[in-house]
Amino acid sequence: MAQYSRIEVALKMKEVGMIPVFFHSDIEVCKEIVKACYKGGARVFEFVNRGDFAHEVFAELIKWTAKECPEMILGVGSIIDAGTTSLYIQLGANFIVSPILNAEMAKVCNRRKIAWSPGCGSLTEISYAEELGAEVVKIFPGEQVGGPEFVKAVKGPFSWSSIMPTGGVKPEKENLTKWFDAGVHCVGMGSQLMVKNADGSFNYEAIEAATANAVSIIKEIRK
């Protein structure tokens, strides 16, 4: 059962402003990544449902996170159907993120008051997602959909919309300034945040530093 309400999730997303997005089949790697992001100031983390037995990794990760990173709100992304949504809710997911807009997923989440962020690429989709109960809508892939200019254009007629882009977001001041000046609620960051060593292994200290830098930049932008 989720530890955090949909309102708590939406508020924390806005407060911190950035959400690390990550998947790895090795639970120990996942733990180290979550820990690095947590130490860097992230408080919402999206585990991506993209590999075989991903739900088994998540089941262990969310239990570990509750003990070792108690303020981290762990949810799951890349969910595209109601059945998988139910599976992850049963495992304790605090929020569900999808690259698509699926009304059946909305019904499952709403019954349990779980935060749901569907992927949208137009005003019509954003409006329908909000009609279905989405507090924060995702635009994906953010850069290809139209980038910060798309968000700025949407916020004209839809000033109330809370938008989270994923794809094309970098932990750099120039990039983040464009997104937040456009009016995003928060941003999702994947590969751009997950720094690797020359041998392909993850550099956890660098990931912590990149997370801390992104959180700091967002705070500065919002002043």
C-alpha positions as CSV (number, residue, x, y, z in Angstrom):
1,M,0.0,0.0,0.0
2,A,1.3,3.5,-0.9
3,Q,2.9,5.4,1.9
4,Y,2.1,8.8,0.4
5,S,-1.2,10.3,-0.8
6,R,-1.6,11.7,-4.4
7,I,-1.6,15.2,-2.9
8,E,1.6,14.6,-1.0
9,V,3.3,13.3,-4.1
10,A,2.3,16.3,-6.3
11,L,3.4,18.7,-3.6
12,K,6.8,17.0,-3.2
13,M,7.3,16.9,-6.9
14,K,6.8,20.7,-7.0
15,E,8.9,21.4,-3.9
16,V,12.0,19.6,-5.1
17,G,11.4,20.2,-8.8
18,M,13.2,17.2,-10.2
19,I,12.7,13.4,-10.4
20,P,15.5,11.0,-11.2
21,V,14.3,8.3,-13.7
22,F,16.1,5.0,-13.7
23,F,16.1,1.2,-14.2
24,H,18.6,-1.6,-13.7
25,S,18.1,-5.3,-13.4
26,D,20.6,-5.4,-10.5
27,I,18.9,-4.5,-7.2
28,E,22.2,-3.5,-5.7
29,V,22.9,-1.0,-8.4
30,C,19.3,0.4,-8.0
31,K,19.9,0.8,-4.2
32,E,23.2,2.7,-4.8
33,I,21.5,5.0,-7.4
34,V,18.5,5.7,-5.1
35,K,20.9,6.4,-2.2
36,A,23.1,8.8,-4.3
37,C,20.1,10.7,-5.5
38,Y,18.7,10.9,-2.0
39,K,22.0,12.2,-0.6
40,G,21.9,14.8,-3.4
41,G,18.5,16.1,-2.3
42,A,16.0,14.2,-4.5
43,R,12.9,13.1,-2.7
44,V,10.8,11.6,-5.5
45,F,12.2,8.8,-7.6
46,E,10.8,7.0,-10.7
47,F,11.8,3.4,-11.1
48,V,11.3,2.4,-14.8
49,N,9.4,-0.8,-15.7
50,R,11.5,-1.7,-18.6
51,G,13.3,-5.0,-18.0
52,D,12.5,-8.6,-17.3
53,F,11.3,-9.2,-13.8
54,A,11.3,-5.4,-13.1
55,H,8.5,-5.8,-10.6
56,E,10.6,-8.2,-8.5
57,V,13.4,-5.6,-8.4
58,F,10.9,-2.9,-7.4
59,A,9.4,-5.0,-4.7
60,E,12.7,-5.3,-3.0
61,L,13.8,-1.7,-3.7
62,I,10.7,-0.1,-2.2
63,K,11.1,-2.0,1.0
64,W,14.8,-1.1,1.2
65,T,14.1,2.6,0.4
66,A,11.5,2.9,3.2
67,K,14.2,1.9,5.7
68,E,17.3,3.5,4.2
69,C,16.0,6.6,2.5
70,P,12.8,7.2,4.5
71,E,11.8,10.5,2.9
72,M,12.1,9.2,-0.6
73,I,8.8,8.8,-2.5
74,L,9.3,5.9,-4.8
75,G,7.0,5.3,-7.8
76,V,7.1,3.6,-11.1
77,G,7.2,4.7,-14.7
78,S,6.8,3.2,-18.3
79,I,3.5,1.6,-17.3
80,I,1.0,1.3,-20.2
81,D,-1.9,-0.8,-19.0
82,A,-4.3,-1.3,-16.1
83,G,-3.0,-4.7,-15.1
84,T,0.6,-3.6,-14.6
85,T,-0.7,-0.6,-12.8
86,S,-2.5,-2.8,-10.3
87,L,0.6,-5.0,-9.9
88,Y,2.8,-2.1,-8.9
89,I,0.2,-0.5,-6.7
90,Q,0.0,-3.9,-4.8
91,L,3.8,-3.7,-4.4
92,G,3.5,-0.3,-2.8
93,A,4.1,2.2,-5.6
94,N,3.4,5.8,-4.5
95,F,2.7,7.0,-8.0
96,I,2.3,5.7,-11.6
97,V,3.9,7.4,-14.6
98,S,3.1,6.4,-18.2
99,P,4.3,7.5,-21.6
100,I,0.7,7.3,-22.9
101,L,-2.8,8.3,-21.9
102,N,-4.8,5.3,-20.9
103,A,-8.2,5.9,-19.2
104,E,-8.3,2.4,-17.7
105,M,-5.1,3.1,-15.8
106,A,-6.7,6.3,-14.5
107,K,-9.6,4.3,-13.0
108,V,-7.3,1.9,-11.3
109,C,-5.2,4.7,-9.7
110,N,-8.3,6.8,-8.8
111,R,-9.9,3.9,-6.9
112,R,-6.8,3.8,-4.6
113,K,-6.1,7.5,-4.7
114,I,-2.7,6.9,-6.3
115,A,-1.0,9.8,-8.2
116,W,-1.1,9.1,-11.9
117,S,0.9,11.1,-14.5
118,P,0.1,10.1,-18.1
119,G,2.1,11.0,-21.1
120,C,0.5,13.7,-23.2
121,G,1.5,15.5,-26.4
122,S,-1.4,18.0,-27.1
123,L,-3.8,20.3,-25.4
124,T,-6.6,17.8,-26.0
125,E,-4.7,15.0,-24.3
126,I,-3.7,17.2,-21.4
127,S,-7.3,18.3,-20.9
128,Y,-8.6,14.7,-21.1
129,A,-5.9,13.6,-18.6
130,E,-7.0,16.3,-16.1
131,E,-10.7,15.3,-16.7
132,L,-9.6,11.8,-15.7
133,G,-8.0,13.1,-12.5
134,A,-4.4,13.6,-13.3
135,E,-2.9,16.3,-11.0
136,V,0.5,16.3,-12.9
137,V,0.7,15.5,-16.6
138,K,3.8,14.2,-18.3
139,I,4.9,15.4,-21.7
140,F,7.0,12.8,-23.4
141,P,9.3,12.9,-25.2
142,G,9.7,16.4,-23.9
143,E,12.1,17.7,-26.4
144,Q,10.5,16.1,-29.4
145,V,7.0,17.2,-28.4
146,G,8.1,20.8,-28.5
147,G,10.4,21.5,-25.5
148,P,10.0,24.5,-23.3
149,E,8.2,26.5,-26.0
150,F,5.5,23.8,-26.0
151,V,5.0,24.1,-22.3
152,K,4.9,27.9,-22.5
153,A,2.3,27.8,-25.2
154,V,0.2,25.3,-23.2
155,K,0.3,27.4,-20.1
156,G,-1.3,30.3,-22.0
157,P,-4.8,28.8,-22.2
158,F,-4.2,26.1,-19.5
159,S,-2.6,28.2,-16.8
160,W,-3.8,25.7,-14.1
161,S,-2.0,22.7,-15.7
162,S,0.9,21.1,-13.8
163,I,3.4,19.7,-16.4
164,M,6.3,17.4,-16.0
165,P,8.6,17.0,-19.0
166,T,10.8,13.9,-19.4
167,G,13.3,13.6,-22.3
168,G,15.5,16.5,-23.2
169,V,16.0,17.7,-19.7
170,K,19.6,18.2,-18.5
171,P,21.1,19.0,-15.1
172,E,22.4,22.2,-16.4
173,K,21.5,25.8,-15.6
174,E,20.7,27.0,-19.1
175,N,18.5,23.9,-19.9
176,L,16.7,24.0,-16.5
177,T,16.1,27.7,-16.7
178,K,14.3,27.3,-20.0
179,W,12.0,24.6,-18.7
180,F,11.2,26.4,-15.4
181,D,10.7,29.8,-17.0
182,A,8.2,28.1,-19.3
183,G,6.2,27.1,-16.2
184,V,6.9,23.4,-15.6
185,H,5.7,21.8,-12.3
186,C,8.9,19.7,-12.1
187,V,11.2,17.8,-14.5
188,G,12.2,14.1,-14.9
189,M,15.8,13.3,-15.6
190,G,17.2,9.9,-16.7
191,S,20.5,9.2,-18.6
192,Q,21.6,12.8,-18.4
193,L,21.8,12.5,-14.6
194,M,23.2,9.0,-14.4
195,V,27.0,9.7,-14.8
196,K,29.2,6.7,-15.7
197,N,32.8,5.9,-15.3
198,A,35.1,5.1,-18.3
199,D,34.4,1.4,-17.8
200,G,30.7,1.8,-18.0
201,S,29.9,1.4,-14.3
202,F,28.0,4.1,-12.5
203,N,29.8,6.9,-10.7
204,Y,27.7,7.3,-7.6
205,E,29.5,10.3,-6.2
206,A,29.1,12.1,-9.5
207,I,25.4,11.2,-9.6
208,E,25.0,12.6,-6.1
209,A,26.8,15.8,-7.1
210,A,24.8,16.1,-10.3
211,T,21.5,15.7,-8.3
212,A,22.6,18.2,-5.7
213,N,23.6,20.7,-8.5
214,A,20.2,20.3,-10.3
215,V,18.2,20.7,-7.0
216,S,20.3,23.8,-6.2
217,I,19.8,25.3,-9.7
218,I,16.1,24.8,-9.5
219,K,15.9,26.5,-6.2
220,E,17.9,29.5,-7.5
221,I,15.7,29.7,-10.6
222,R,12.6,29.9,-8.5
223,K,13.7,32.7,-6.2
